[in-house]
Amino acid sequence: MTSNRNNTLLRTLALGVLLFSLGVAAASAQSFQGKFSLPSEVRWGTATLQAGDYTFNLQGLRTGNMLQVRENGKVVATVLPQSHNPAVAGPAELVIDNGKTGSTVREIRLPDIGVVLYYAPHTPKHGTATEEREVAQMIPIAAIVPAR
């Protein structure tokens, strides 16, 4: 009888340790940091980012996907995507639409962590089909590897 209790206790303890370890691994995989440089002014969500160097931190992968953009360490934008999909192979990059109303971030591709995030375009008014023609621009992203 004591042997069965000890076995049950050991199994429960082992299961608890395993679940805790998986939780820690999942929590550490829930953020991603990177950096990019914008050659010109870009709208991203409700924020307008000027040309320059930026870093970002993506929290809540595959749940909320909140992305904070920083310039010189200060948060300048917090954006949430409209949707997301598994990433395709290729480089990590921002996809920016250059249209009549200016440049807008359309998506961020992060194949290293397996996700593409899609953002709503900035469309304050509608024009003709020719006026609304958009051209995509790709901005490379570099991952920031935290020091260990």
GUTORSE-378935 format. One record per residue: residue number from 1; chain; residue in three letters; x, y, z of N, C-alpha, C in turn. Coordinates in pm, whole numbers. Atoms other than C-alpha are relative to their C-alpha. Layout:
<pts>
pt i=NUM; ch=A; aa=ALA; n_x=X; n_y=Y; n_z=Z; ca_x=X; ca_y=Y; ca_z=Z; c_x=X; c_y=Y; c_z=Z .
...
</pts>
This chain:
<pts>
pt i=1; ch=A; aa=MET; n_x=82; n_y=-118; n_z=0; ca_x=0; ca_y=0; ca_z=0; c_x=87; c_y=126; c_z=0 .
pt i=2; ch=A; aa=THR; n_x=-90; n_y=-114; n_z=-5; ca_x=281; ca_y=242; ca_z=89; c_x=73; c_y=15; c_z=-132 .
pt i=3; ch=A; aa=SER; n_x=-69; n_y=-2; n_z=128; ca_x=459; ca_y=147; ca_z=-234; c_x=-87; c_y=67; c_z=-107 .
pt i=4; ch=A; aa=ASN; n_x=92; n_y=-62; n_z=97; ca_x=150; ca_y=243; ca_z=-439; c_x=-12; c_y=150; c_z=23 .
pt i=5; ch=A; aa=ARG; n_x=7; n_y=-142; n_z=-31; ca_x=123; ca_y=578; ca_z=-258; c_x=126; c_y=72; c_z=-44 .
pt i=6; ch=A; aa=ASN; n_x=-126; n_y=-62; n_z=41; ca_x=490; ca_y=650; ca_z=-319; c_x=9; c_y=11; c_z=-152 .
pt i=7; ch=A; aa=ASN; n_x=-1; n_y=-3; n_z=146; ca_x=456; ca_y=559; ca_z=-688; c_x=-93; c_y=109; c_z=-52 .
pt i=8; ch=A; aa=THR; n_x=95; n_y=-102; n_z=41; ca_x=149; ca_y=780; ca_z=-722; c_x=55; c_y=140; c_z=27 .
pt i=9; ch=A; aa=LEU; n_x=-59; n_y=-128; n_z=-36; ca_x=323; ca_y=1065; ca_z=-541; c_x=113; c_y=38; c_z=-95 .
pt i=10; ch=A; aa=LEU; n_x=-110; n_y=-26; n_z=93; ca_x=633; ca_y=1030; ca_z=-760; c_x=-51; c_y=34; c_z=-140 .
pt i=11; ch=A; aa=ARG; n_x=57; n_y=-29; n_z=132; ca_x=424; ca_y=1023; ca_z=-1079; c_x=-60; c_y=140; c_z=-4 .
pt i=12; ch=A; aa=THR; n_x=60; n_y=-133; n_z=-7; ca_x=230; ca_y=1331; ca_z=-971; c_x=106; c_y=108; c_z=3 .
pt i=13; ch=A; aa=LEU; n_x=-110; n_y=-96; n_z=-9; ca_x=549; ca_y=1512; ca_z=-879; c_x=72; c_y=14; c_z=-135 .
pt i=14; ch=A; aa=ALA; n_x=-68; n_y=-2; n_z=130; ca_x=715; ca_y=1415; ca_z=-1210; c_x=-85; c_y=73; c_z=-104 .
pt i=15; ch=A; aa=LEU; n_x=89; n_y=-67; n_z=92; ca_x=409; ca_y=1530; ca_z=-1404; c_x=-1; c_y=151; c_z=26 .
pt i=16; ch=A; aa=GLY; n_x=-4; n_y=-141; n_z=-37; ca_x=411; ca_y=1861; ca_z=-1216; c_x=127; c_y=67; c_z=-49 .
pt i=17; ch=A; aa=VAL; n_x=-128; n_y=-55; n_z=46; ca_x=780; ca_y=1918; ca_z=-1293; c_x=0; c_y=12; c_z=-152 .
pt i=18; ch=A; aa=LEU; n_x=7; n_y=-3; n_z=146; ca_x=722; ca_y=1833; ca_z=-1660; c_x=-87; c_y=115; c_z=-48 .
pt i=19; ch=A; aa=LEU; n_x=90; n_y=-108; n_z=41; ca_x=427; ca_y=2072; ca_z=-1690; c_x=61; c_y=136; c_z=30 .
pt i=20; ch=A; aa=PHE; n_x=-66; n_y=-126; n_z=-34; ca_x=622; ca_y=2348; ca_z=-1513; c_x=108; c_y=32; c_z=-103 .
pt i=21; ch=A; aa=SER; n_x=-106; n_y=-21; n_z=98; ca_x=916; ca_y=2299; ca_z=-1751; c_x=-56; c_y=42; c_z=-136 .
pt i=22; ch=A; aa=LEU; n_x=62; n_y=-36; n_z=127; ca_x=689; ca_y=2314; ca_z=-2055; c_x=-55; c_y=142; c_z=6 .
pt i=23; ch=A; aa=GLY; n_x=51; n_y=-136; n_z=-17; ca_x=529; ca_y=2631; ca_z=-1918; c_x=111; c_y=102; c_z=-8 .
pt i=24; ch=A; aa=VAL; n_x=-114; n_y=-92; n_z=5; ca_x=869; ca_y=2797; ca_z=-1871; c_x=50; c_y=12; c_z=-143 .
pt i=25; ch=A; aa=ALA; n_x=-45; n_y=-4; n_z=139; ca_x=973; ca_y=2700; ca_z=-2225; c_x=-98; c_y=80; c_z=-86 .
pt i=26; ch=A; aa=ALA; n_x=100; n_y=-74; n_z=78; ca_x=646; ca_y=2833; ca_z=-2366; c_x=5; c_y=148; c_z=32 .
pt i=27; ch=A; aa=ALA; n_x=-7; n_y=-142; n_z=-38; ca_x=677; ca_y=3157; ca_z=-2170; c_x=121; c_y=68; c_z=-63 .
pt i=28; ch=A; aa=SER; n_x=-119; n_y=-61; n_z=58; ca_x=1030; ca_y=3216; ca_z=-2297; c_x=-13; c_y=15; c_z=-152 .
pt i=29; ch=A; aa=ALA; n_x=21; n_y=-8; n_z=143; ca_x=910; ca_y=3157; ca_z=-2654; c_x=-109; c_y=100; c_z=-36 .
pt i=30; ch=A; aa=GLN; n_x=111; n_y=-90; n_z=24; ca_x=636; ca_y=3417; ca_z=-2617; c_x=42; c_y=142; c_z=-39 .
pt i=31; ch=A; aa=SER; n_x=-39; n_y=-134; n_z=44; ca_x=846; ca_y=3719; ca_z=-2715; c_x=111; c_y=-10; c_z=-104 .
pt i=32; ch=A; aa=PHE; n_x=-102; n_y=-6; n_z=104; ca_x=1069; ca_y=3820; ca_z=-3003; c_x=41; c_y=145; c_z=-13 .
pt i=33; ch=A; aa=GLN; n_x=-51; n_y=-135; n_z=15; ca_x=1291; ca_y=4124; ca_z=-3044; c_x=73; c_y=13; c_z=-133 .
pt i=34; ch=A; aa=GLY; n_x=-68; n_y=-25; n_z=126; ca_x=1418; ca_y=4277; ca_z=-3364; c_x=24; c_y=148; c_z=-21 .
pt i=35; ch=A; aa=LYS; n_x=-26; n_y=-141; n_z=33; ca_x=1528; ca_y=4598; ca_z=-3532; c_x=-12; c_y=18; c_z=-150 .
pt i=36; ch=A; aa=PHE; n_x=12; n_y=-35; n_z=141; ca_x=1475; ca_y=4775; ca_z=-3863; c_x=26; c_y=148; c_z=-16 .
pt i=37; ch=A; aa=SER; n_x=-22; n_y=-141; n_z=34; ca_x=1548; ca_y=5106; ca_z=-4036; c_x=-101; c_y=41; c_z=-106 .
pt i=38; ch=A; aa=LEU; n_x=95; n_y=-51; n_z=97; ca_x=1286; ca_y=5310; ca_z=-4217; c_x=65; c_y=111; c_z=-82 .
pt i=39; ch=A; aa=PRO; n_x=-60; n_y=-104; n_z=84; ca_x=1403; ca_y=5517; ca_z=-4516; c_x=-86; c_y=125; c_z=-10 .
pt i=40; ch=A; aa=SER; n_x=91; n_y=-114; n_z=9; ca_x=1097; ca_y=5745; ca_z=-4500; c_x=-114; c_y=-18; c_z=100 .
pt i=41; ch=A; aa=GLU; n_x=114; n_y=4; n_z=-92; ca_x=785; ca_y=5825; ca_z=-4296; c_x=-97; c_y=-113; c_z=-38 .
pt i=42; ch=A; aa=VAL; n_x=90; n_y=114; n_z=21; ca_x=549; ca_y=5527; ca_z=-4250; c_x=-109; c_y=4; c_z=107 .
pt i=43; ch=A; aa=ARG; n_x=110; n_y=17; n_z=-96; ca_x=207; ca_y=5485; ca_z=-4087; c_x=-8; c_y=-148; c_z=37 .
pt i=44; ch=A; aa=TRP; n_x=15; n_y=139; n_z=-49; ca_x=165; ca_y=5173; ca_z=-3872; c_x=-109; c_y=5; c_z=104 .
pt i=45; ch=A; aa=GLY; n_x=114; n_y=-14; n_z=-90; ca_x=-174; ca_y=5141; ca_z=-3712; c_x=-34; c_y=148; c_z=10 .
pt i=46; ch=A; aa=THR; n_x=32; n_y=-142; n_z=-20; ca_x=-254; ca_y=5480; ca_z=-3561; c_x=126; c_y=85; c_z=15 .
pt i=47; ch=A; aa=ALA; n_x=-126; n_y=-72; n_z=-19; ca_x=115; ca_y=5575; ca_z=-3529; c_x=62; c_y=40; c_z=-134 .
pt i=48; ch=A; aa=THR; n_x=-79; n_y=-43; n_z=115; ca_x=328; ca_y=5768; ca_z=-3775; c_x=146; c_y=-4; c_z=44 .
pt i=49; ch=A; aa=LEU; n_x=-142; n_y=15; n_z=-32; ca_x=696; ca_y=5666; ca_z=-3767; c_x=82; c_y=77; c_z=-103 .
pt i=50; ch=A; aa=GLN; n_x=-89; n_y=-76; n_z=87; ca_x=958; ca_y=5900; ca_z=-3908; c_x=114; c_y=-91; c_z=-49 .
pt i=51; ch=A; aa=ALA; n_x=-117; n_y=73; n_z=47; ca_x=1260; ca_y=5778; ca_z=-4107; c_x=97; c_y=-14; c_z=116 .
pt i=52; ch=A; aa=GLY; n_x=-96; n_y=20; n_z=-107; ca_x=1515; ca_y=5626; ca_z=-3870; c_x=9; c_y=-146; c_z=42 .
pt i=53; ch=A; aa=ASP; n_x=-25; n_y=135; n_z=-52; ca_x=1623; ca_y=5323; ca_z=-3669; c_x=-94; c_y=-30; c_z=115 .
pt i=54; ch=A; aa=TYR; n_x=97; n_y=41; n_z=-101; ca_x=1376; ca_y=5130; ca_z=-3454; c_x=31; c_y=-141; c_z=49 .
pt i=55; ch=A; aa=THR; n_x=-1; n_y=136; n_z=-53; ca_x=1364; ca_y=4825; ca_z=-3231; c_x=-145; c_y=-35; c_z=31 .
pt i=56; ch=A; aa=PHE; n_x=136; n_y=41; n_z=-36; ca_x=1056; ca_y=4620; ca_z=-3152; c_x=5; c_y=-124; c_z=86 .
pt i=57; ch=A; aa=ASN; n_x=17; n_y=116; n_z=-86; ca_x=936; ca_y=4361; ca_z=-2906; c_x=-140; c_y=-54; c_z=-27 .
pt i=58; ch=A; aa=LEU; n_x=129; n_y=64; n_z=29; ca_x=660; ca_y=4118; ca_z=-3001; c_x=-35; c_y=-89; c_z=118 .
pt i=59; ch=A; aa=GLN; n_x=47; n_y=78; n_z=-114; ca_x=466; ca_y=3976; ca_z=-2706; c_x=-122; c_y=-82; c_z=-40 .
pt i=60; ch=A; aa=GLY; n_x=121; n_y=80; n_z=17; ca_x=205; ca_y=3701; ca_z=-2696; c_x=-12; c_y=-66; c_z=-135 .
pt i=61; ch=A; aa=LEU; n_x=4; n_y=66; n_z=131; ca_x=295; ca_y=3504; ca_z=-3007; c_x=-120; c_y=-93; c_z=-9 .
pt i=62; ch=A; aa=ARG; n_x=116; n_y=81; n_z=34; ca_x=-13; ca_y=3344; ca_z=-3159; c_x=-117; c_y=18; c_z=97 .
pt i=63; ch=A; aa=THR; n_x=117; n_y=-31; n_z=-84; ca_x=-244; ca_y=3493; ca_z=-2893; c_x=-42; c_y=142; c_z=-30 .
pt i=64; ch=A; aa=GLY; n_x=36; n_y=-139; n_z=25; ca_x=-255; ca_y=3873; ca_z=-2886; c_x=92; c_y=67; c_z=-100 .
pt i=65; ch=A; aa=ASN; n_x=-98; n_y=-54; n_z=94; ca_x=60; ca_y=3949; ca_z=-3087; c_x=19; c_y=151; c_z=12 .
pt i=66; ch=A; aa=MET; n_x=-22; n_y=-143; n_z=-20; ca_x=106; ca_y=4294; ca_z=-2932; c_x=145; c_y=32; c_z=-34 .
pt i=67; ch=A; aa=LEU; n_x=-133; n_y=-39; n_z=42; ca_x=403; ca_y=4466; ca_z=-3091; c_x=27; c_y=142; c_z=47 .
pt i=68; ch=A; aa=GLN; n_x=-40; n_y=-134; n_z=-44; ca_x=579; ca_y=4759; ca_z=-2926; c_x=121; c_y=42; c_z=-82 .
pt i=69; ch=A; aa=VAL; n_x=-109; n_y=-56; n_z=80; ca_x=800; ca_y=4977; ca_z=-3146; c_x=66; c_y=108; c_z=83 .
pt i=70; ch=A; aa=ARG; n_x=-76; n_y=-98; n_z=-78; ca_x=1076; ca_y=5179; ca_z=-2981; c_x=99; c_y=74; c_z=-90 .
pt i=71; ch=A; aa=GLU; n_x=-104; n_y=-81; n_z=63; ca_x=1297; ca_y=5462; ca_z=-3099; c_x=82; c_y=58; c_z=114 .
pt i=72; ch=A; aa=ASN; n_x=-90; n_y=-44; n_z=-107; ca_x=1600; ca_y=5538; ca_z=-2879; c_x=-49; c_y=-46; c_z=138 .
pt i=73; ch=A; aa=GLY; n_x=44; n_y=57; n_z=-126; ca_x=1452; ca_y=5312; ca_z=-2607; c_x=-138; c_y=42; c_z=46 .
pt i=74; ch=A; aa=LYS; n_x=131; n_y=-50; n_z=-39; ca_x=1121; ca_y=5500; ca_z=-2590; c_x=-108; c_y=-63; c_z=-89 .
pt i=75; ch=A; aa=VAL; n_x=110; n_y=59; n_z=77; ca_x=794; ca_y=5329; ca_z=-2694; c_x=-68; c_y=111; c_z=-81 .
pt i=76; ch=A; aa=VAL; n_x=63; n_y=-98; n_z=88; ca_x=659; ca_y=5521; ca_z=-2996; c_x=-127; c_y=-54; c_z=-64 .
pt i=77; ch=A; aa=ALA; n_x=122; n_y=59; n_z=55; ca_x=388; ca_y=5276; ca_z=-3105; c_x=-25; c_y=-136; c_z=64 .
pt i=78; ch=A; aa=THR; n_x=43; n_y=133; n_z=-40; ca_x=194; ca_y=4977; ca_z=-2979; c_x=-109; c_y=-40; c_z=-98 .
pt i=79; ch=A; aa=VAL; n_x=94; n_y=39; n_z=106; ca_x=14; ca_y=4789; ca_z=-3256; c_x=-41; c_y=-146; c_z=16 .
pt i=80; ch=A; aa=LEU; n_x=55; n_y=135; n_z=2; ca_x=-206; ca_y=4482; ca_z=-3280; c_x=-37; c_y=-35; c_z=-144 .
pt i=81; ch=A; aa=PRO; n_x=32; n_y=37; n_z=138; ca_x=-244; ca_y=4289; ca_z=-3606; c_x=-148; c_y=-31; c_z=-17 .
pt i=82; ch=A; aa=GLN; n_x=136; n_y=43; n_z=32; ca_x=-574; ca_y=4220; ca_z=-3780; c_x=-7; c_y=-152; c_z=-2 .
pt i=83; ch=A; aa=SER; n_x=-3; n_y=145; n_z=9; ca_x=-472; ca_y=3860; ca_z=-3840; c_x=145; c_y=-47; c_z=-8 .
pt i=84; ch=A; aa=HIS; n_x=-135; n_y=57; n_z=13; ca_x=-175; ca_y=3624; ca_z=-3857; c_x=-10; c_y=-136; c_z=-66 .
pt i=85; ch=A; aa=ASN; n_x=-12; n_y=131; n_z=65; ca_x=-60; ca_y=3313; ca_z=-4043; c_x=138; c_y=-55; c_z=30 .
pt i=86; ch=A; aa=PRO; n_x=-137; n_y=55; n_z=-11; ca_x=231; ca_y=3073; ca_z=-4023; c_x=90; c_y=66; c_z=-103 .
pt i=87; ch=A; aa=ALA; n_x=-96; n_y=-68; n_z=88; ca_x=541; ca_y=3227; ca_z=-4178; c_x=41; c_y=-89; c_z=-116 .
pt i=88; ch=A; aa=VAL; n_x=-57; n_y=68; n_z=116; ca_x=667; ca_y=3134; ca_z=-4519; c_x=151; c_y=12; c_z=10 .
pt i=89; ch=A; aa=ALA; n_x=-146; n_y=-8; n_z=1; ca_x=1034; ca_y=3073; ca_z=-4586; c_x=42; c_y=132; c_z=-62 .
pt i=90; ch=A; aa=GLY; n_x=-52; n_y=-125; n_z=56; ca_x=1243; ca_y=3375; ca_z=-4664; c_x=52; c_y=89; c_z=111 .
pt i=91; ch=A; aa=PRO; n_x=-57; n_y=-91; n_z=-100; ca_x=1390; ca_y=3676; ca_z=-4490; c_x=-107; c_y=61; c_z=91 .
pt i=92; ch=A; aa=ALA; n_x=87; n_y=-76; n_z=-89; ca_x=1239; ca_y=3855; ca_z=-4192; c_x=-6; c_y=141; c_z=-55 .
pt i=93; ch=A; aa=GLU; n_x=12; n_y=-133; n_z=59; ca_x=1098; ca_y=4183; ca_z=-4322; c_x=-134; c_y=63; c_z=30 .
pt i=94; ch=A; aa=LEU; n_x=124; n_y=-78; n_z=-1; ca_x=839; ca_y=4458; ca_z=-4299; c_x=-43; c_y=16; c_z=-145 .
pt i=95; ch=A; aa=VAL; n_x=52; n_y=-25; n_z=134; ca_x=615; ca_y=4487; ca_z=-4604; c_x=-79; c_y=130; c_z=11 .
pt i=96; ch=A; aa=ILE; n_x=59; n_y=-133; n_z=-6; ca_x=518; ca_y=4850; ca_z=-4665; c_x=-65; c_y=32; c_z=-134 .
pt i=97; ch=A; aa=ASP; n_x=70; n_y=-43; n_z=121; ca_x=256; ca_y=4967; ca_z=-4915; c_x=25; c_y=148; c_z=-20 .
pt i=98; ch=A; aa=ASN; n_x=-21; n_y=-140; n_z=36; ca_x=346; ca_y=5290; ca_z=-5092; c_x=-111; c_y=41; c_z=-94 .
pt i=99; ch=A; aa=GLY; n_x=114; n_y=-42; n_z=81; ca_x=23; ca_y=5446; ca_z=-5216; c_x=-16; c_y=150; c_z=0 .
pt i=100; ch=A; aa=LYS; n_x=28; n_y=-143; n_z=11; ca_x=-133; ca_y=5783; ca_z=-5281; c_x=-4; c_y=68; c_z=137 .
pt i=101; ch=A; aa=THR; n_x=14; n_y=-59; n_z=-133; ca_x=-201; ca_y=5838; ca_z=-4910; c_x=126; c_y=-14; c_z=84 .
pt i=102; ch=A; aa=GLY; n_x=-126; n_y=17; n_z=-73; ca_x=160; ca_y=5760; ca_z=-4813; c_x=35; c_y=-146; c_z=18 .
pt i=103; ch=A; aa=SER; n_x=-50; n_y=136; n_z=-24; ca_x=342; ca_y=5453; ca_z=-4685; c_x=-63; c_y=-56; c_z=127 .
pt i=104; ch=A; aa=THR; n_x=66; n_y=68; n_z=-112; ca_x=171; ca_y=5203; ca_z=-4454; c_x=57; c_y=-140; c_z=16 .
pt i=105; ch=A; aa=VAL; n_x=-44; n_y=138; n_z=-25; ca_x=298; ca_y=4884; ca_z=-4288; c_x=-118; c_y=-92; c_z=-25 .
pt i=106; ch=A; aa=ARG; n_x=104; n_y=98; n_z=34; ca_x=94; ca_y=4599; ca_z=-4437; c_x=19; c_y=-129; c_z=78 .
pt i=107; ch=A; aa=GLU; n_x=-26; n_y=125; n_z=-72; ca_x=267; ca_y=4301; ca_z=-4271; c_x=142; c_y=-2; c_z=51 .
pt i=108; ch=A; aa=ILE; n_x=-135; n_y=27; n_z=-49; ca_x=567; ca_y=4185; ca_z=-4074; c_x=19; c_y=-151; c_z=-8 .
pt i=109; ch=A; aa=ARG; n_x=-29; n_y=143; n_z=22; ca_x=719; ca_y=3851; ca_z=-4173; c_x=116; c_y=-40; c_z=92 .
pt i=110; ch=A; aa=LEU; n_x=-102; n_y=49; n_z=-95; ca_x=911; ca_y=3664; ca_z=-3901; c_x=9; c_y=-153; c_z=-11 .
pt i=111; ch=A; aa=PRO; n_x=-6; n_y=145; n_z=20; ca_x=990; ca_y=3317; ca_z=-4040; c_x=78; c_y=-74; c_z=109 .
pt i=112; ch=A; aa=ASP; n_x=-78; n_y=66; n_z=-105; ca_x=1239; ca_y=3246; ca_z=-3757; c_x=-88; c_y=-48; c_z=115 .
pt i=113; ch=A; aa=ILE; n_x=91; n_y=42; n_z=-107; ca_x=949; ca_y=3225; ca_z=-3512; c_x=-132; c_y=-51; c_z=-57 .
pt i=114; ch=A; aa=GLY; n_x=114; n_y=62; n_z=65; ca_x=697; ca_y=3102; ca_z=-3766; c_x=-128; c_y=81; c_z=-2 .
pt i=115; ch=A; aa=VAL; n_x=122; n_y=-80; n_z=2; ca_x=456; ca_y=3393; ca_z=-3798; c_x=11; c_y=117; c_z=-99 .
pt i=116; ch=A; aa=VAL; n_x=16; n_y=-121; n_z=80; ca_x=338; ca_y=3661; ca_z=-4041; c_x=-119; c_y=73; c_z=60 .
pt i=117; ch=A; aa=LEU; n_x=107; n_y=-81; n_z=-58; ca_x=130; ca_y=3942; ca_z=-3889; c_x=-48; c_y=102; c_z=-104 .
pt i=118; ch=A; aa=TYR; n_x=58; n_y=-90; n_z=99; ca_x=-108; ca_y=4148; ca_z=-4106; c_x=-65; c_y=119; c_z=71 .
pt i=119; ch=A; aa=TYR; n_x=52; n_y=-123; n_z=-59; ca_x=-204; ca_y=4509; ca_z=-4032; c_x=-94; c_y=70; c_z=-97 .
pt i=120; ch=A; aa=ALA; n_x=98; n_y=-73; n_z=81; ca_x=-492; ca_y=4726; ca_z=-4154; c_x=70; c_y=113; c_z=-75 .
pt i=121; ch=A; aa=PRO; n_x=-59; n_y=-111; n_z=74; ca_x=-397; ca_y=4969; ca_z=-4429; c_x=-62; c_y=133; c_z=44 .
pt i=122; ch=A; aa=HIS; n_x=51; n_y=-134; n_z=-28; ca_x=-433; ca_y=5342; ca_z=-4371; c_x=-65; c_y=53; c_z=-126 .
pt i=123; ch=A; aa=THR; n_x=72; n_y=-47; n_z=118; ca_x=-701; ca_y=5453; ca_z=-4615; c_x=-100; c_y=108; c_z=41 .
pt i=124; ch=A; aa=PRO; n_x=88; n_y=-107; n_z=-44; ca_x=-845; ca_y=5794; ca_z=-4521; c_x=-112; c_y=33; c_z=-99 .
pt i=125; ch=A; aa=LYS; n_x=104; n_y=-24; n_z=100; ca_x=-1038; ca_y=5834; ca_z=-4850; c_x=30; c_y=-85; c_z=-122 .
pt i=126; ch=A; aa=HIS; n_x=-16; n_y=81; n_z=121; ca_x=-1096; ca_y=5647; ca_z=-5172; c_x=21; c_y=88; c_z=-122 .
pt i=127; ch=A; aa=GLY; n_x=-24; n_y=-68; n_z=126; ca_x=-965; ca_y=5756; ca_z=-5508; c_x=-34; c_y=-92; c_z=-114 .
pt i=128; ch=A; aa=THR; n_x=23; n_y=87; n_z=114; ca_x=-975; ca_y=5610; ca_z=-5854; c_x=92; c_y=-122; c_z=12 .
pt i=129; ch=A; aa=ALA; n_x=-81; n_y=122; n_z=-3; ca_x=-830; ca_y=5266; ca_z=-5920; c_x=147; c_y=31; c_z=-28 .
pt i=130; ch=A; aa=THR; n_x=-138; n_y=-37; n_z=33; ca_x=-520; ca_y=5427; ca_z=-6074; c_x=66; c_y=69; c_z=119 .
pt i=131; ch=A; aa=GLU; n_x=-54; n_y=-72; n_z=-116; ca_x=-474; ca_y=5655; ca_z=-5772; c_x=29; c_y=-93; c_z=117 .
pt i=132; ch=A; aa=GLU; n_x=-16; n_y=90; n_z=-114; ca_x=-508; ca_y=5367; ca_z=-5529; c_x=99; c_y=-113; c_z=-24 .
pt i=133; ch=A; aa=ARG; n_x=-100; n_y=103; n_z=28; ca_x=-250; ca_y=5149; ca_z=-5700; c_x=112; c_y=11; c_z=102 .
pt i=134; ch=A; aa=GLU; n_x=-102; n_y=-1; n_z=-105; ca_x=1; ca_y=5048; ca_z=-5436; c_x=120; c_y=-83; c_z=-44 .
pt i=135; ch=A; aa=VAL; n_x=-123; n_y=70; n_z=28; ca_x=358; ca_y=4935; ca_z=-5463; c_x=60; c_y=-43; c_z=134 .
pt i=136; ch=A; aa=ALA; n_x=-54; n_y=50; n_z=-126; ca_x=511; ca_y=4716; ca_z=-5191; c_x=150; c_y=25; c_z=9 .
pt i=137; ch=A; aa=GLN; n_x=-142; n_y=-20; n_z=-28; ca_x=848; ca_y=4792; ca_z=-5035; c_x=36; c_y=-96; c_z=114 .
pt i=138; ch=A; aa=MET; n_x=-44; n_y=94; n_z=-103; ca_x=1041; ca_y=4535; ca_z=-4828; c_x=111; c_y=63; c_z=83 .
pt i=139; ch=A; aa=ILE; n_x=-100; n_y=-54; n_z=-93; ca_x=1234; ca_y=4654; ca_z=-4519; c_x=54; c_y=-118; c_z=80 .
pt i=140; ch=A; aa=PRO; n_x=-55; n_y=114; n_z=-74; ca_x=1474; ca_y=4393; ca_z=-4373; c_x=-7; c_y=22; c_z=152 .
pt i=141; ch=A; aa=ILE; n_x=5; n_y=1; n_z=-147; ca_x=1446; ca_y=4302; ca_z=-4003; c_x=115; c_y=-86; c_z=49 .
pt i=142; ch=A; aa=ALA; n_x=-106; n_y=79; n_z=-63; ca_x=1735; ca_y=4183; ca_z=-3790; c_x=-47; c_y=-39; c_z=139 .
pt i=143; ch=A; aa=ALA; n_x=38; n_y=46; n_z=-134; ca_x=1666; ca_y=3971; ca_z=-3483; c_x=101; c_y=51; c_z=101 .
pt i=144; ch=A; aa=ILE; n_x=-86; n_y=-37; n_z=-110; ca_x=1805; ca_y=4091; ca_z=-3153; c_x=7; c_y=-119; c_z=93 .
pt i=145; ch=A; aa=VAL; n_x=-18; n_y=116; n_z=-85; ca_x=1946; ca_y=3799; ca_z=-2961; c_x=37; c_y=48; c_z=140 .
pt i=146; ch=A; aa=PRO; n_x=-30; n_y=-44; n_z=-135; ca_x=1930; ca_y=3859; ca_z=-2585; c_x=128; c_y=-64; c_z=52 .
pt i=147; ch=A; aa=ALA; n_x=-123; n_y=52; n_z=-62; ca_x=2257; ca_y=3820; ca_z=-2394; c_x=-37; c_y=-100; c_z=107 .
pt i=148; ch=A; aa=ARG; n_x=27; n_y=102; n_z=-102; ca_x=2271; ca_y=3512; ca_z=-2175; c_x=108; c_y=-5; c_z=101 .
</pts>
